[in-house]
Amino acid sequence: MKKFLTVLAVLTAACALFVSCGKEKKADNSLEDLKGRGVFVLGLDDSFPPLGFRDDKNEIVGYDIDLAKEVAKRLGVEFKAQPINWDTKELELNTGNIDCIWNGLTITDERKAAMSVTKPYLDNAQVVVVRNDSKFNSLADLKGASIALQSGSSAEDAVDAHPDFKDSLAEIVPYEQNLLALMDLNIKGVDAVVMDVVVAEYTIKTSGFPFHTLSENLASEKYGIAFRKDDILLTNEVQKILEEMAADGTVAQIAEKWFGTDISVIGK
């Protein structure tokens, strides 16, 4: 009997040790692995000016691109911009196709639970863009109207967060890109577009479209950079470098290039 109890105690202890080991957190080699690969792959929607978009030479440029290139340089690795379908951005990240999502990603509690997200680097809001010759002056005026938005974006979340406004609309038309939604607005295919104010203001200014934004917004937001959930060391290193760039004036210089003023909130 004693022998049986002894064996049982040993087996119990072994099982407890196995369970304990199974619960051990996986080692975080994210920063080391990135430097070993030698390339920092940024996932983005390449039609999101002025944060990341294609210029007239079909090269991917923008505010986020310039920031990320400098981060990669200070990490001692090469930089690669990888266009992705924004609707499947988390899948692209978790399967290892990209190292981060860095392109106007709105920080939400849901995203912070699913990914490792930096501190905010830009403020943003979800606004409604209308034609200058339209009758719409407020959100209430849009009752019975059709609106367009980017599928899988925070614009979609903002509309969902206002059920009374959503239910008052005649139609919500999803698009893969904001630019396609704005082009539809230009030919009066829809009555309005819900999108990021940063992108809306830049596009209106540079495109010549006869648009303006309503004074009421649907949501105030902050942009962050998202990494895989367990890639804490890489997240922290990128955050550290960004704060160093803010302190030495690099961030302000990049912001002034794209916005005419320093609108960054890094380190502030």
C-alpha positions in Angstrom: 0.0 0.0 0.0 2.8 2.4 0.9 4.5 1.6 -2.3 1.3 2.3 -4.2 0.9 5.7 -2.4 4.5 6.6 -3.1 4.1 5.8 -6.8 0.9 7.8 -6.9 2.6 10.8 -5.2 5.4 10.7 -7.8 2.9 10.6 -10.7 0.9 13.4 -9.2 4.0 15.5 -8.8 5.1 14.8 -12.3 1.7 15.7 -13.7 1.8 19.0 -11.7 5.2 19.7 -13.1 4.1 19.0 -16.7 1.1 21.3 -16.3 3.2 24.0 -14.8 5.7 23.7 -17.7 2.9 23.8 -20.2 1.7 27.1 -18.8 5.2 28.7 -19.0 5.1 31.7 -21.2 6.8 31.3 -24.6 10.2 33.2 -24.8 9.8 36.5 -26.5 12.4 36.5 -29.3 10.6 39.0 -31.5 13.3 41.7 -31.5 16.1 39.2 -31.9 14.3 37.4 -34.7 13.6 40.6 -36.6 17.2 41.7 -36.5 18.2 38.2 -37.5 15.9 38.4 -40.6 17.2 41.9 -41.3 13.9 43.2 -42.7 11.1 45.1 -41.0 7.9 44.4 -42.9 5.1 46.9 -42.5 1.6 46.0 -43.4 -0.6 48.7 -44.8 -3.5 49.8 -47.0 -1.6 51.6 -49.8 -4.4 53.9 -50.6 -4.5 55.8 -47.3 -3.0 59.3 -47.9 -1.1 60.9 -46.4 -0.1 58.1 -44.1 0.6 55.4 -46.8 -0.2 55.6 -50.5 1.2 55.4 -54.0 2.6 58.5 -55.6 2.6 59.3 -59.3 5.7 57.0 -59.7 3.7 54.1 -58.1 6.0 54.2 -55.1 4.6 53.8 -51.6 5.1 57.0 -49.7 3.6 58.8 -46.7 3.9 60.0 -43.1 3.8 56.5 -41.6 6.2 55.3 -44.3 8.8 57.9 -43.4 8.5 57.2 -39.7 8.8 53.5 -40.2 11.8 53.8 -42.5 13.6 55.8 -39.9 12.7 53.2 -37.2 14.0 50.4 -39.4 17.2 52.4 -40.0 17.7 52.8 -36.2 16.9 49.1 -35.7 19.7 48.3 -38.2 17.5 46.5 -40.6 16.0 47.1 -44.1 12.4 48.4 -44.6 9.7 46.8 -46.6 6.2 48.2 -47.2 3.7 45.3 -47.8 0.2 46.2 -49.1 -2.5 44.1 -47.5 -6.3 43.8 -47.6 -7.3 45.9 -44.6 -10.2 43.6 -43.9 -7.8 40.7 -43.1 -5.0 42.7 -41.5 -4.9 40.7 -38.3 -4.7 37.4 -40.2 -1.8 38.9 -42.2 -0.1 39.7 -38.9 -0.7 36.5 -37.1 0.4 34.3 -40.0 3.7 36.1 -40.1 3.3 37.8 -43.5 4.0 41.2 -41.9 5.8 42.3 -38.7 3.3 45.0 -37.8 0.2 46.9 -38.9 1.2 50.5 -39.3 -1.2 52.6 -41.3 -3.8 54.6 -39.4 -4.8 51.8 -37.1 -7.3 53.0 -34.5 -6.5 51.8 -31.0 -9.5 50.0 -29.4 -9.9 47.7 -26.4 -10.6 44.8 -28.7 -7.4 45.4 -30.7 -5.3 45.8 -27.5 -6.7 42.4 -26.3 -5.8 40.7 -29.5 -2.5 42.4 -30.4 0.5 44.3 -28.8 -0.2 47.9 -29.5 2.1 50.9 -29.0 1.1 54.2 -27.4 -0.7 56.6 -29.7 1.3 58.5 -32.3 -1.5 60.5 -33.9 -5.0 61.8 -33.0 -7.9 61.2 -35.4 -11.6 61.3 -35.7 -14.3 59.7 -37.9 -16.0 62.4 -39.9 -18.6 62.6 -42.7 -17.5 63.9 -46.1 -20.2 65.4 -48.3 -20.3 67.3 -51.6 -20.2 71.1 -51.4 -23.5 71.3 -53.4 -25.3 68.9 -51.1 -28.1 69.7 -48.6 -26.4 67.9 -45.7 -25.2 70.1 -42.9 -25.5 67.8 -39.9 -25.7 64.1 -39.1 -29.5 64.5 -38.7 -29.7 65.8 -42.3 -28.4 62.4 -43.5 -31.7 60.6 -42.6 -32.6 58.6 -45.7 -29.2 59.1 -47.3 -26.7 56.5 -48.6 -23.2 56.5 -47.1 -20.0 54.8 -48.2 -17.2 53.6 -46.0 -14.1 51.3 -46.0 -15.0 47.7 -45.1 -13.2 46.5 -41.9 -12.3 50.1 -40.9 -12.9 52.1 -37.8 -15.4 54.1 -39.8 -17.6 51.0 -39.9 -17.2 50.6 -36.1 -18.1 54.3 -35.6 -21.3 53.9 -37.6 -22.2 50.7 -35.7 -21.6 52.6 -32.4 -24.4 55.0 -33.3 -27.4 52.8 -33.9 -29.9 55.6 -34.2 -27.8 57.2 -36.9 -27.2 53.9 -38.7 -30.9 53.0 -38.7 -31.8 56.4 -40.2 -29.7 55.7 -43.3 -31.2 54.3 -46.5 -28.0 52.4 -47.4 -24.4 51.7 -46.3 -22.1 50.9 -49.2 -18.8 49.1 -48.2 -15.7 49.7 -50.3 -12.2 48.1 -50.2 -10.6 51.6 -50.3 -11.5 55.1 -49.1 -10.5 56.5 -52.5 -13.1 54.4 -54.3 -15.7 55.6 -51.9 -14.7 59.2 -52.5 -14.8 58.7 -56.3 -18.4 57.4 -55.9 -19.3 60.4 -53.9 -17.8 62.6 -56.7 -20.2 61.2 -59.3 -23.1 61.3 -56.8 -23.3 57.5 -56.5 -23.6 58.0 -52.7 -24.5 60.9 -50.6 -21.6 60.9 -48.1 -18.5 59.0 -47.0 -17.5 58.2 -43.4 -13.7 58.2 -43.0 -10.7 59.3 -41.0 -10.4 63.1 -40.8 -6.6 62.9 -41.4 -7.2 61.2 -44.7 -10.3 63.3 -45.6 -8.6 66.7 -45.1 -5.5 65.7 -47.1 -7.5 64.2 -49.9 -9.8 67.2 -50.2 -6.8 69.5 -50.2 -4.8 67.7 -52.8 -7.5 66.2 -55.1 -9.6 69.3 -55.8 -12.8 67.3 -55.1 -15.7 69.7 -54.3 -16.1 68.2 -50.8 -16.1 69.3 -47.2 -16.5 67.6 -43.8 -19.4 68.1 -41.4 -18.6 69.8 -38.2 -20.0 66.8 -36.1 -17.9 63.7 -35.9 -18.9 60.2 -35.1 -15.9 59.3 -33.0 -12.6 60.6 -31.6 -9.7 58.2 -32.0 -6.0 57.6 -31.6 -3.7 55.8 -34.0 -1.3 53.1 -32.8 1.1 50.5 -34.3 0.1 46.8 -33.8 2.3 43.8 -33.4 1.6 40.2 -32.6 0.3 39.7 -29.1 3.5 38.1 -27.7 5.9 40.4 -29.6 6.3 42.7 -26.5 10.1 43.3 -26.9 9.7 44.5 -30.5 6.7 46.7 -29.6 8.7 48.3 -26.8 11.8 48.8 -28.9 9.8 50.6 -31.7 8.0 52.7 -29.1 11.4 53.6 -27.6 12.9 54.6 -31.0 9.8 56.7 -31.8 10.2 58.6 -28.6 13.9 59.2 -29.3 12.9 60.5 -32.8 10.4 62.9 -31.2 13.0 64.1 -28.7 15.6 64.8 -31.5 13.2 66.6 -33.8 12.9 63.9 -36.5 9.2 63.3 -35.9 8.4 67.0 -36.1 10.3 67.3 -39.4 8.4 64.4 -40.9 5.1 65.7 -39.7 5.7 69.2 -41.1 6.6 67.6 -44.4 3.2 65.9 -44.7 0.8 68.1 -42.6 2.5 71.5 -42.6 2.8 71.4 -38.8 3.7 68.9 -36.1 0.5 67.1 -35.2 2.3 64.1 -33.7 1.4 63.0 -30.1 4.5 60.9 -29.6 6.0 61.6 -26.2 3.4 64.3 -25.5 
